[in-house]
């Protein structure tokens, strides 16, 4: 958390605008081990 604060402070000091984007969560229920490999390959 402290590292993120340093990053935001740096961006603020340089008059930049930090943008946070939503990252979708990966699926948690997969049918098989092959599905796991196929999902990570995408």
Secondary structure by P-SEA (a helix, b strand, c coil): caaaaaaaaaaaaacbbbbbbbbbbcccccccaaaaaaaaac
